[in-house]
Amino acid sequence: GLLFGLKPDSQRYFDYHHTAIDHIEAVNRRELELGAAAMTALVYLLDKYGLPEAPEPGR
């Protein structure tokens, strides 16, 4: 099974989550750093330990 995933409709994704005045200068630097650290830790842990085997169907 799939642990997680995201497949947004790329034609409307930006319009739904953003506005025309969004710009990188408005991003909170500390929050960006914390998010990047969390994603880095996730990738590291998945690489180091992998994912558990999926249970057999019907169990």
PDB file of N, CA, C and O in Angstrom:
ATOM      1  N   GLY A   1       0.800  -1.185   0.000  1.00  0.00           N
ATOM      2  CA  GLY A   1       0.000   0.000   0.000  1.00  0.00           C
ATOM      3  C   GLY A   1       0.850   1.260   0.000  1.00  0.00           C
ATOM      4  O   GLY A   1       2.045   1.230   0.293  1.00  0.00           O
ATOM      5  N   LEU A   2       0.221   2.330  -0.326  1.00  0.00           N
ATOM      6  CA  LEU A   2       0.879   3.635  -0.382  1.00  0.00           C
ATOM      7  C   LEU A   2       0.791   4.319   0.974  1.00  0.00           C
ATOM      8  O   LEU A   2      -0.288   4.426   1.557  1.00  0.00           O
ATOM      9  N   LEU A   3       1.941   4.785   1.476  1.00  0.00           N
ATOM     10  CA  LEU A   3       1.967   5.472   2.762  1.00  0.00           C
ATOM     11  C   LEU A   3       1.342   6.859   2.656  1.00  0.00           C
ATOM     12  O   LEU A   3       0.501   7.233   3.474  1.00  0.00           O
ATOM     13  N   PHE A   4       1.757   7.619   1.646  1.00  0.00           N
ATOM     14  CA  PHE A   4       1.212   8.958   1.457  1.00  0.00           C
ATOM     15  C   PHE A   4       1.459   9.385   0.022  1.00  0.00           C
ATOM     16  O   PHE A   4       2.293   8.807  -0.675  1.00  0.00           O
ATOM     17  N   GLY A   5       0.731  10.396  -0.411  1.00  0.00           N
ATOM     18  CA  GLY A   5       0.902  10.889  -1.763  1.00  0.00           C
ATOM     19  C   GLY A   5       0.051  12.119  -1.998  1.00  0.00           C
ATOM     20  O   GLY A   5      -0.869  12.412  -1.235  1.00  0.00           O
ATOM     21  N   LEU A   6       0.368  12.830  -3.056  1.00  0.00           N
ATOM     22  CA  LEU A   6      -0.377  14.030  -3.423  1.00  0.00           C
ATOM     23  C   LEU A   6      -0.381  14.143  -4.935  1.00  0.00           C
ATOM     24  O   LEU A   6       0.675  14.170  -5.565  1.00  0.00           O
ATOM     25  N   LYS A   7      -1.569  14.209  -5.515  1.00  0.00           N
ATOM     26  CA  LYS A   7      -1.704  14.392  -6.952  1.00  0.00           C
ATOM     27  C   LYS A   7      -2.748  15.483  -7.202  1.00  0.00           C
ATOM     28  O   LYS A   7      -3.878  15.180  -7.587  1.00  0.00           O
ATOM     29  N   PRO A   8      -2.377  16.753  -6.986  1.00  0.00           N
ATOM     30  CA  PRO A   8      -3.353  17.828  -7.183  1.00  0.00           C
ATOM     31  C   PRO A   8      -3.625  18.071  -8.663  1.00  0.00           C
ATOM     32  O   PRO A   8      -2.820  17.731  -9.530  1.00  0.00           O
ATOM     33  N   ASP A   9      -4.781  18.667  -8.924  1.00  0.00           N
ATOM     34  CA  ASP A   9      -5.104  19.114 -10.276  1.00  0.00           C
ATOM     35  C   ASP A   9      -4.240  20.333 -10.557  1.00  0.00           C
ATOM     36  O   ASP A   9      -4.501  21.412 -10.025  1.00  0.00           O
ATOM     37  N   SER A  10      -3.234  20.177 -11.371  1.00  0.00           N
ATOM     38  CA  SER A  10      -2.256  21.249 -11.576  1.00  0.00           C
ATOM     39  C   SER A  10      -2.851  22.488 -12.242  1.00  0.00           C
ATOM     40  O   SER A  10      -2.262  23.565 -12.154  1.00  0.00           O
ATOM     41  N   GLN A  11      -3.985  22.365 -12.895  1.00  0.00           N
ATOM     42  CA  GLN A  11      -4.559  23.534 -13.563  1.00  0.00           C
ATOM     43  C   GLN A  11      -5.170  24.529 -12.584  1.00  0.00           C
ATOM     44  O   GLN A  11      -5.244  25.717 -12.897  1.00  0.00           O
ATOM     45  N   ARG A  12      -5.608  24.086 -11.415  1.00  0.00           N
ATOM     46  CA  ARG A  12      -6.252  24.969 -10.442  1.00  0.00           C
ATOM     47  C   ARG A  12      -5.533  25.003  -9.096  1.00  0.00           C
ATOM     48  O   ARG A  12      -5.955  25.732  -8.199  1.00  0.00           O
ATOM     49  N   TYR A  13      -4.478  24.245  -8.936  1.00  0.00           N
ATOM     50  CA  TYR A  13      -3.806  24.128  -7.639  1.00  0.00           C
ATOM     51  C   TYR A  13      -3.331  25.483  -7.132  1.00  0.00           C
ATOM     52  O   TYR A  13      -3.605  25.830  -5.983  1.00  0.00           O
ATOM     53  N   PHE A  14      -2.636  26.251  -7.943  1.00  0.00           N
ATOM     54  CA  PHE A  14      -2.113  27.550  -7.518  1.00  0.00           C
ATOM     55  C   PHE A  14      -3.251  28.490  -7.137  1.00  0.00           C
ATOM     56  O   PHE A  14      -3.186  29.154  -6.102  1.00  0.00           O
ATOM     57  N   ASP A  15      -4.280  28.552  -7.955  1.00  0.00           N
ATOM     58  CA  ASP A  15      -5.404  29.457  -7.688  1.00  0.00           C
ATOM     59  C   ASP A  15      -6.102  29.122  -6.373  1.00  0.00           C
ATOM     60  O   ASP A  15      -6.599  30.021  -5.694  1.00  0.00           O
ATOM     61  N   TYR A  16      -6.146  27.867  -6.014  1.00  0.00           N
ATOM     62  CA  TYR A  16      -6.841  27.441  -4.799  1.00  0.00           C
ATOM     63  C   TYR A  16      -6.043  27.775  -3.543  1.00  0.00           C
ATOM     64  O   TYR A  16      -6.624  28.189  -2.540  1.00  0.00           O
ATOM     65  N   HIS A  17      -4.731  27.604  -3.580  1.00  0.00           N
ATOM     66  CA  HIS A  17      -3.894  27.753  -2.389  1.00  0.00           C
ATOM     67  C   HIS A  17      -3.141  29.075  -2.302  1.00  0.00           C
ATOM     68  O   HIS A  17      -2.552  29.370  -1.263  1.00  0.00           O
ATOM     69  N   HIS A  18      -3.145  29.864  -3.346  1.00  0.00           N
ATOM     70  CA  HIS A  18      -2.333  31.078  -3.368  1.00  0.00           C
ATOM     71  C   HIS A  18      -3.121  32.257  -3.924  1.00  0.00           C
ATOM     72  O   HIS A  18      -4.202  32.096  -4.490  1.00  0.00           O
ATOM     73  N   THR A  19      -2.551  33.445  -3.748  1.00  0.00           N
ATOM     74  CA  THR A  19      -3.125  34.642  -4.353  1.00  0.00           C
ATOM     75  C   THR A  19      -2.064  35.293  -5.228  1.00  0.00           C
ATOM     76  O   THR A  19      -0.897  34.903  -5.197  1.00  0.00           O
ATOM     77  N   ALA A  20      -2.468  36.266  -5.992  1.00  0.00           N
ATOM     78  CA  ALA A  20      -1.538  36.950  -6.894  1.00  0.00           C
ATOM     79  C   ALA A  20      -0.463  37.724  -6.136  1.00  0.00           C
ATOM     80  O   ALA A  20       0.591  38.023  -6.696  1.00  0.00           O
ATOM     81  N   ILE A  21      -0.720  38.053  -4.863  1.00  0.00           N
ATOM     82  CA  ILE A  21       0.271  38.839  -4.109  1.00  0.00           C
ATOM     83  C   ILE A  21       1.218  37.969  -3.271  1.00  0.00           C
ATOM     84  O   ILE A  21       2.054  38.501  -2.542  1.00  0.00           O
ATOM     85  N   ASP A  22       1.096  36.633  -3.368  1.00  0.00           N
ATOM     86  CA  ASP A  22       2.044  35.761  -2.670  1.00  0.00           C
ATOM     87  C   ASP A  22       3.443  35.980  -3.225  1.00  0.00           C
ATOM     88  O   ASP A  22       3.638  36.069  -4.437  1.00  0.00           O
ATOM     89  N   HIS A  23       4.405  36.065  -2.330  1.00  0.00           N
ATOM     90  CA  HIS A  23       5.799  36.197  -2.757  1.00  0.00           C
ATOM     91  C   HIS A  23       6.700  35.626  -1.673  1.00  0.00           C
ATOM     92  O   HIS A  23       6.301  35.538  -0.511  1.00  0.00           O
ATOM     93  N   ILE A  24       7.906  35.239  -2.047  1.00  0.00           N
ATOM     94  CA  ILE A  24       8.817  34.550  -1.135  1.00  0.00           C
ATOM     95  C   ILE A  24       9.198  35.410   0.065  1.00  0.00           C
ATOM     96  O   ILE A  24       9.472  34.872   1.137  1.00  0.00           O
ATOM     97  N   GLU A  25       9.221  36.707  -0.085  1.00  0.00           N
ATOM     98  CA  GLU A  25       9.585  37.586   1.029  1.00  0.00           C
ATOM     99  C   GLU A  25       8.573  37.524   2.174  1.00  0.00           C
ATOM    100  O   GLU A  25       8.904  37.871   3.308  1.00  0.00           O
ATOM    101  N   ALA A  26       7.357  37.090   1.892  1.00  0.00           N
ATOM    102  CA  ALA A  26       6.317  37.011   2.916  1.00  0.00           C
ATOM    103  C   ALA A  26       6.416  35.735   3.756  1.00  0.00           C
ATOM    104  O   ALA A  26       5.730  35.603   4.770  1.00  0.00           O
ATOM    105  N   VAL A  27       7.266  34.799   3.336  1.00  0.00           N
ATOM    106  CA  VAL A  27       7.406  33.538   4.061  1.00  0.00           C
ATOM    107  C   VAL A  27       8.170  33.770   5.354  1.00  0.00           C
ATOM    108  O   VAL A  27       9.194  34.453   5.363  1.00  0.00           O
ATOM    109  N   ASN A  28       7.671  33.202   6.446  1.00  0.00           N
ATOM    110  CA  ASN A  28       8.360  33.284   7.731  1.00  0.00           C
ATOM    111  C   ASN A  28       9.590  32.382   7.661  1.00  0.00           C
ATOM    112  O   ASN A  28       9.465  31.166   7.520  1.00  0.00           O
ATOM    113  N   ARG A  29      10.770  32.978   7.758  1.00  0.00           N
ATOM    114  CA  ARG A  29      12.022  32.235   7.587  1.00  0.00           C
ATOM    115  C   ARG A  29      12.145  31.077   8.576  1.00  0.00           C
ATOM    116  O   ARG A  29      12.548  29.979   8.191  1.00  0.00           O
ATOM    117  N   ARG A  30      11.806  31.306   9.836  1.00  0.00           N
ATOM    118  CA  ARG A  30      11.926  30.251  10.847  1.00  0.00           C
ATOM    119  C   ARG A  30      10.991  29.084  10.544  1.00  0.00           C
ATOM    120  O   ARG A  30      11.383  27.925  10.684  1.00  0.00           O
ATOM    121  N   GLU A  31       9.759  29.378  10.132  1.00  0.00           N
ATOM    122  CA  GLU A  31       8.823  28.312   9.792  1.00  0.00           C
ATOM    123  C   GLU A  31       9.305  27.526   8.580  1.00  0.00           C
ATOM    124  O   GLU A  31       9.147  26.306   8.528  1.00  0.00           O
ATOM    125  N   LEU A  32       9.888  28.212   7.610  1.00  0.00           N
ATOM    126  CA  LEU A  32      10.442  27.534   6.440  1.00  0.00           C
ATOM    127  C   LEU A  32      11.586  26.612   6.851  1.00  0.00           C
ATOM    128  O   LEU A  32      11.675  25.480   6.376  1.00  0.00           O
ATOM    129  N   GLU A  33      12.464  27.096   7.739  1.00  0.00           N
ATOM    130  CA  GLU A  33      13.582  26.280   8.221  1.00  0.00           C
ATOM    131  C   GLU A  33      13.085  25.054   8.986  1.00  0.00           C
ATOM    132  O   GLU A  33      13.609  23.955   8.804  1.00  0.00           O
ATOM    133  N   LEU A  34      12.078  25.239   9.840  1.00  0.00           N
ATOM    134  CA  LEU A  34      11.533  24.110  10.599  1.00  0.00           C
ATOM    135  C   LEU A  34      10.878  23.078   9.676  1.00  0.00           C
ATOM    136  O   LEU A  34      11.028  21.873   9.880  1.00  0.00           O
ATOM    137  N   GLY A  35      10.160  23.550   8.672  1.00  0.00           N
ATOM    138  CA  GLY A  35       9.544  22.636   7.714  1.00  0.00           C
ATOM    139  C   GLY A  35      10.588  21.869   6.917  1.00  0.00           C
ATOM    140  O   GLY A  35      10.437  20.671   6.675  1.00  0.00           O
ATOM    141  N   ALA A  36      11.650  22.564   6.509  1.00  0.00           N
ATOM    142  CA  ALA A  36      12.726  21.906   5.768  1.00  0.00           C
ATOM    143  C   ALA A  36      13.425  20.869   6.639  1.00  0.00           C
ATOM    144  O   ALA A  36      13.766  19.786   6.164  1.00  0.00           O
ATOM    145  N   ALA A  37      13.641  21.195   7.914  1.00  0.00           N
ATOM    146  CA  ALA A  37      14.278  20.247   8.833  1.00  0.00           C
ATOM    147  C   ALA A  37      13.399  19.011   9.036  1.00  0.00           C
ATOM    148  O   ALA A  37      13.907  17.891   9.085  1.00  0.00           O
ATOM    149  N   ALA A  38      12.098  19.207   9.151  1.00  0.00           N
ATOM    150  CA  ALA A  38      11.183  18.080   9.332  1.00  0.00           C
ATOM    151  C   ALA A  38      11.185  17.171   8.104  1.00  0.00           C
ATOM    152  O   ALA A  38      11.208  15.948   8.241  1.00  0.00           O
ATOM    153  N   MET A  39      11.162  17.754   6.914  1.00  0.00           N
ATOM    154  CA  MET A  39      11.190  16.953   5.693  1.00  0.00           C
ATOM    155  C   MET A  39      12.516  16.212   5.554  1.00  0.00           C
ATOM    156  O   MET A  39      12.546  15.060   5.120  1.00  0.00           O
ATOM    157  N   THR A  40      13.615  16.877   5.923  1.00  0.00           N
ATOM    158  CA  THR A  40      14.930  16.243   5.869  1.00  0.00           C
ATOM    159  C   THR A  40      14.982  15.045   6.811  1.00  0.00           C
ATOM    160  O   THR A  40      15.491  13.985   6.449  1.00  0.00           O
ATOM    161  N   ALA A  41      14.453  15.218   8.021  1.00  0.00           N
ATOM    162  CA  ALA A  41      14.426  14.116   8.986  1.00  0.00           C
ATOM    163  C   ALA A  41      13.585  12.954   8.467  1.00  0.00           C
ATOM    164  O   ALA A  41      13.971  11.796   8.627  1.00  0.00           O
ATOM    165  N   LEU A  42      12.453  13.243   7.853  1.00  0.00           N
ATOM    166  CA  LEU A  42      11.599  12.198   7.300  1.00  0.00           C
ATOM    167  C   LEU A  42      12.340  11.399   6.236  1.00  0.00           C
ATOM    168  O   LEU A  42      12.325  10.169   6.258  1.00  0.00           O
ATOM    169  N   VAL A  43      12.984  12.091   5.310  1.00  0.00           N
ATOM    170  CA  VAL A  43      13.721  11.406   4.243  1.00  0.00           C
ATOM    171  C   VAL A  43      14.854  10.568   4.827  1.00  0.00           C
ATOM    172  O   VAL A  43      15.066   9.431   4.406  1.00  0.00           O
ATOM    173  N   TYR A  44      15.578  11.120   5.791  1.00  0.00           N
ATOM    174  CA  TYR A  44      16.673  10.389   6.431  1.00  0.00           C
ATOM    175  C   TYR A  44      16.163   9.108   7.102  1.00  0.00           C
ATOM    176  O   TYR A  44      16.731   8.032   6.913  1.00  0.00           O
ATOM    177  N   LEU A  45      15.094   9.234   7.883  1.00  0.00           N
ATOM    178  CA  LEU A  45      14.570   8.071   8.598  1.00  0.00           C
ATOM    179  C   LEU A  45      14.011   7.013   7.651  1.00  0.00           C
ATOM    180  O   LEU A  45      14.183   5.817   7.888  1.00  0.00           O
ATOM    181  N   LEU A  46      13.346   7.443   6.585  1.00  0.00           N
ATOM    182  CA  LEU A  46      12.855   6.477   5.600  1.00  0.00           C
ATOM    183  C   LEU A  46      14.012   5.761   4.917  1.00  0.00           C
ATOM    184  O   LEU A  46      13.932   4.561   4.653  1.00  0.00           O
ATOM    185  N   ASP A  47      15.086   6.491   4.631  1.00  0.00           N
ATOM    186  CA  ASP A  47      16.255   5.878   4.006  1.00  0.00           C
ATOM    187  C   ASP A  47      16.937   4.906   4.965  1.00  0.00           C
ATOM    188  O   ASP A  47      17.334   3.811   4.565  1.00  0.00           O
ATOM    189  N   LYS A  48      17.071   5.300   6.210  1.00  0.00           N
ATOM    190  CA  LYS A  48      17.789   4.483   7.198  1.00  0.00           C
ATOM    191  C   LYS A  48      17.005   3.233   7.598  1.00  0.00           C
ATOM    192  O   LYS A  48      17.575   2.144   7.670  1.00  0.00           O
ATOM    193  N   TYR A  49      15.706   3.380   7.858  1.00  0.00           N
ATOM    194  CA  TYR A  49      14.906   2.282   8.392  1.00  0.00           C
ATOM    195  C   TYR A  49      13.918   1.681   7.396  1.00  0.00           C
ATOM    196  O   TYR A  49      13.408   0.584   7.622  1.00  0.00           O
ATOM    197  N   GLY A  50      13.645   2.373   6.314  1.00  0.00           N
ATOM    198  CA  GLY A  50      12.678   1.876   5.351  1.00  0.00           C
ATOM    199  C   GLY A  50      11.264   1.919   5.906  1.00  0.00           C
ATOM    200  O   GLY A  50      11.003   2.543   6.935  1.00  0.00           O
ATOM    201  N   LEU A  51      10.371   1.255   5.219  1.00  0.00           N
ATOM    202  CA  LEU A  51       8.973   1.168   5.637  1.00  0.00           C
ATOM    203  C   LEU A  51       8.678  -0.254   6.079  1.00  0.00           C
ATOM    204  O   LEU A  51       9.266  -1.194   5.545  1.00  0.00           O
ATOM    205  N   PRO A  52       7.787  -0.437   7.036  1.00  0.00           N
ATOM    206  CA  PRO A  52       7.428  -1.802   7.427  1.00  0.00           C
ATOM    207  C   PRO A  52       6.690  -2.501   6.288  1.00  0.00           C
ATOM    208  O   PRO A  52       6.045  -1.862   5.456  1.00  0.00           O
ATOM    209  N   GLU A  53       6.799  -3.808   6.273  1.00  0.00           N
ATOM    210  CA  GLU A  53       6.079  -4.588   5.269  1.00  0.00           C
ATOM    211  C   GLU A  53       4.578  -4.445   5.489  1.00  0.00           C
ATOM    212  O   GLU A  53       4.105  -4.413   6.625  1.00  0.00           O
ATOM    213  N   ALA A  54       3.850  -4.359   4.411  1.00  0.00           N
ATOM    214  CA  ALA A  54       2.389  -4.281   4.499  1.00  0.00           C
ATOM    215  C   ALA A  54       1.848  -5.636   4.956  1.00  0.00           C
ATOM    216  O   ALA A  54       2.360  -6.674   4.537  1.00  0.00           O
ATOM    217  N   PRO A  55       0.831  -5.641   5.799  1.00  0.00           N
ATOM    218  CA  PRO A  55       0.256  -6.930   6.217  1.00  0.00           C
ATOM    219  C   PRO A  55      -0.404  -7.629   5.035  1.00  0.00           C
ATOM    220  O   PRO A  55      -0.841  -6.990   4.078  1.00  0.00           O
ATOM    221  N   GLU A  56      -0.464  -8.939   5.120  1.00  0.00           N
ATOM    222  CA  GLU A  56      -1.113  -9.703   4.062  1.00  0.00           C
ATOM    223  C   GLU A  56      -2.608  -9.389   4.056  1.00  0.00           C
ATOM    224  O   GLU A  56      -3.193  -9.163   5.115  1.00  0.00           O
ATOM    225  N   PRO A  57      -3.229  -9.373   2.880  1.00  0.00           N
ATOM    226  CA  PRO A  57      -4.679  -9.106   2.818  1.00  0.00           C
ATOM    227  C   PRO A  57      -5.457 -10.115   3.666  1.00  0.00           C
ATOM    228  O   PRO A  57      -5.148 -11.307   3.669  1.00  0.00           O
ATOM    229  N   GLY A  58      -6.448  -9.633   4.369  1.00  0.00           N
ATOM    230  CA  GLY A  58      -7.285 -10.495   5.190  1.00  0.00           C
ATOM    231  C   GLY A  58      -6.780 -10.697   6.605  1.00  0.00           C
ATOM    232  O   GLY A  58      -7.386 -11.442   7.375  1.00  0.00           O
ATOM    233  N   ARG A  59      -5.694 -10.055   6.958  1.00  0.00           N
ATOM    234  CA  ARG A  59      -5.163 -10.214   8.324  1.00  0.00           C
ATOM    235  C   ARG A  59      -5.596  -9.076   9.189  1.00  0.00           C
ATOM    236  O   ARG A  59      -5.250  -9.031  10.370  1.00  0.00           O
TER     237      ARG A  59
END
